[in-house]
Amino acid sequence: MHAPSFLALGPLFSIFQGVTATSPTRLVEIAGINTNNVTIWDCPSTTWPDLDQTMLQIAMNDFAYSFYTEKNIQKALDRYVASNYVQHNPDIPDGRAAAAKFLIPLFGKKGNSFEVARVMVGPEYTTIHIKAKVNGSFLNVVDIYKTKGSCIVEHWDVMQPVQNNTVSHHPYF
């Protein structure tokens, strides 16, 4: 796609979604909650504010293992999630306690399973790709976590049902 095509979309996005195209390399900025101005995150004492890439990968792998594989939600939350973290899932309120209240029953339900496909770690965001089975349905899940060091301060998720036949013939995982 050429830059003029991208730029032409800017006014359209502005009208319908409140977004603005600023350049071909930075297409849109979507207004929303700004957690960059939060100066105090109530992070567990088991987290570290400054980690190199290797240590951050180790920490997030540990979080993923505790959370998804062991399904020890409370342990993972207590070890890595700020008590005042921001939750973007529309069904769960903000905060570590609210997440525990919602997620412990979901992960503990007989037949529900969560298999980590990959853990992708960057300096500010960790993305975890999961093959899930919830209430008998298979789901492709992507959890996105904003981190301050190894402390999770914000969460988004995206889920889609797994289809048996895809047009592209590419696997989900």
C-alpha positions as CSV (number, residue, x, y, z in Angstrom):
1,M,0.0,0.0,0.0
2,H,1.3,3.5,-0.8
3,A,1.5,6.4,1.7
4,P,-1.2,8.4,-0.1
5,S,-3.7,5.6,0.5
6,F,-2.8,5.6,4.2
7,L,-3.1,9.4,4.5
8,A,-6.5,9.3,2.7
9,L,-7.9,7.2,5.5
10,G,-7.0,9.7,8.2
11,P,-10.0,12.0,7.7
12,L,-12.3,8.9,7.5
13,F,-11.0,7.5,10.8
14,S,-11.2,10.9,12.4
15,I,-14.9,11.2,11.5
16,F,-15.9,7.8,12.7
17,Q,-13.6,6.9,15.5
18,G,-11.9,10.0,16.8
19,V,-8.5,9.0,15.4
20,T,-6.0,11.0,13.5
21,A,-3.6,9.9,10.8
22,T,-0.3,11.7,11.5
23,S,2.1,10.2,9.0
24,P,2.6,7.1,6.8
25,T,4.7,5.5,9.6
26,R,2.4,6.4,12.5
27,L,-1.0,5.9,11.1
28,V,-3.5,6.4,13.9
29,E,-3.6,7.4,17.5
30,I,-6.8,6.3,19.4
31,A,-7.9,8.4,22.3
32,G,-8.4,6.3,25.5
33,I,-7.3,5.9,29.0
34,N,-3.7,7.2,29.5
35,T,-1.9,5.2,32.1
36,N,1.4,7.0,31.4
37,N,0.5,9.6,33.9
38,V,0.1,7.1,36.7
39,T,3.0,7.7,39.0
40,I,2.5,5.0,41.6
41,W,1.7,1.4,40.6
42,D,1.1,-0.8,43.6
43,C,3.4,-3.6,42.4
44,P,4.1,-6.7,44.3
45,S,7.5,-6.8,46.1
46,T,8.4,-9.8,44.0
47,T,8.6,-7.7,40.8
48,W,11.6,-5.7,39.5
49,P,11.3,-2.2,37.9
50,D,14.3,-2.5,35.6
51,L,15.1,-5.8,33.8
52,D,17.1,-6.5,30.7
53,Q,15.3,-8.4,27.9
54,T,16.5,-11.8,29.0
55,M,15.4,-11.4,32.6
56,L,12.0,-9.9,31.5
57,Q,11.4,-12.9,29.2
58,I,12.2,-15.3,32.2
59,A,9.8,-13.4,34.4
60,M,6.9,-13.3,31.9
61,N,7.5,-17.0,31.0
62,D,7.1,-17.7,34.8
63,F,3.9,-15.6,34.9
64,A,2.5,-17.5,31.8
65,Y,3.4,-20.9,33.3
66,S,1.8,-20.1,36.7
67,F,-1.3,-18.4,35.2
68,Y,-2.1,-20.6,32.1
69,T,-0.4,-23.9,32.6
70,E,-0.6,-24.4,36.3
71,K,-3.9,-22.4,36.4
72,N,-2.6,-21.0,39.7
73,I,-4.2,-17.6,39.1
74,Q,-3.8,-16.2,42.6
75,K,-0.1,-17.1,42.7
76,A,0.5,-15.4,39.3
77,L,-1.5,-12.3,40.2
78,D,0.1,-11.9,43.6
79,R,3.6,-12.3,42.2
80,Y,3.3,-10.1,39.0
81,V,0.2,-7.9,38.9
82,A,-0.2,-4.4,40.4
83,S,-3.2,-4.2,42.8
84,N,-4.3,-1.1,40.9
85,Y,-3.8,-2.5,37.4
86,V,-6.1,-1.3,34.6
87,Q,-8.3,-4.0,33.0
88,H,-9.7,-3.4,29.5
89,N,-11.8,-6.5,29.3
90,P,-15.4,-5.1,29.5
91,D,-16.5,-7.9,31.8
92,I,-13.9,-7.4,34.5
93,P,-13.4,-4.4,36.8
94,D,-10.0,-2.9,37.3
95,G,-7.7,-4.3,40.0
96,R,-5.9,-7.5,41.0
97,A,-8.7,-8.6,43.4
98,A,-11.4,-8.2,40.7
99,A,-9.3,-10.2,38.2
100,A,-9.0,-13.0,40.8
101,K,-12.7,-13.1,41.5
102,F,-13.5,-13.5,37.8
103,L,-10.6,-15.6,36.6
104,I,-10.2,-18.2,39.3
105,P,-13.6,-19.8,38.7
106,L,-13.1,-19.6,34.9
107,F,-9.7,-21.3,35.0
108,G,-10.9,-23.8,37.7
109,K,-14.0,-25.0,35.7
110,K,-13.7,-28.7,34.8
111,G,-12.9,-29.1,31.1
112,N,-11.5,-25.5,30.6
113,S,-7.9,-25.6,29.4
114,F,-5.3,-23.0,28.4
115,E,-2.2,-23.9,26.4
116,V,0.5,-21.2,25.9
117,A,1.5,-21.1,22.2
118,R,4.1,-18.2,22.6
119,V,5.2,-15.5,25.0
120,M,6.4,-12.4,23.1
121,V,8.2,-9.8,25.3
122,G,9.1,-6.3,24.5
123,P,10.4,-3.5,26.8
124,E,6.9,-2.2,27.7
125,Y,4.4,-4.9,26.5
126,T,4.1,-8.6,26.7
127,T,1.8,-10.6,24.4
128,I,0.8,-14.1,25.2
129,H,-0.9,-16.3,22.6
130,I,-3.1,-19.0,24.0
131,K,-5.0,-22.0,22.7
132,A,-8.0,-22.1,25.0
133,K,-10.9,-24.4,25.5
134,V,-13.7,-22.7,27.4
135,N,-17.1,-24.3,28.0
136,G,-16.4,-26.8,25.3
137,S,-15.4,-24.2,22.6
138,F,-11.9,-23.8,21.3
139,L,-10.6,-20.2,21.2
140,N,-7.6,-18.4,19.9
141,V,-6.7,-15.9,22.6
142,V,-4.2,-13.1,22.7
143,D,-3.6,-11.4,26.0
144,I,-1.6,-8.1,25.9
145,Y,0.0,-6.9,29.1
146,K,1.6,-3.5,29.7
147,T,4.5,-3.9,32.1
148,K,6.7,-1.7,34.2
149,G,9.7,-4.0,34.6
150,S,8.1,-7.4,35.6
151,C,5.0,-5.7,37.1
152,I,1.9,-6.0,35.0
153,V,0.0,-2.8,35.1
154,E,-2.6,-3.0,32.3
155,H,-4.3,-5.8,30.3
156,W,-6.2,-6.2,27.0
157,D,-7.5,-9.4,25.5
158,V,-8.8,-10.5,22.1
159,M,-10.5,-13.8,21.5
160,Q,-11.8,-15.6,18.4
161,P,-13.5,-19.0,17.9
162,V,-11.2,-21.5,16.3
163,Q,-12.7,-22.7,12.9
164,N,-12.0,-26.1,11.5
165,N,-11.5,-24.9,8.0
166,T,-9.8,-21.6,7.2
167,V,-9.6,-20.0,3.8
168,S,-5.8,-19.5,4.2
169,H,-5.2,-23.0,5.4
170,H,-2.8,-21.6,8.0
171,P,-3.0,-22.9,11.6
172,Y,-4.0,-20.6,14.4
173,F,-1.1,-21.7,16.6
